[in-house]
Amino acid sequence: MARTGEFLMALAEGMLAYFPEMADEMVTRFGIPRAEAVARINRAYPGQEFGPYPDLMCH
């Protein structure tokens, strides 16, 4: 499991790309700043760990 500079939860290798893509989608679809998108993701999943892609989170 790894932690990134942006996301506070522990992510397995395959999920390291999934969360930044989720933030990018939020910026594109909702027109919010990236920092806000990352903050919303961090607020929604505090302290959780996500397994290798495809984790259940991806469905």
Steps between C-alpha positions, in 0.01 A plus 500: 500500500618850425399853586526787256556870551136570413297211634498408867385140472727199441485385138620182334708538183215487248291747697774766491374598154129456576467775760674774297276406205195531727613850602556593135145386416358714780688804367375437146140410582429738786740786427650499849870566570722192526583582862129489584455171316790344693365639828156350432653159422713513816194599706295214352755224567698593815743236621379229263724258313429394144625173354650439159310616191221418449401551860129488578519881504531492119153350449 
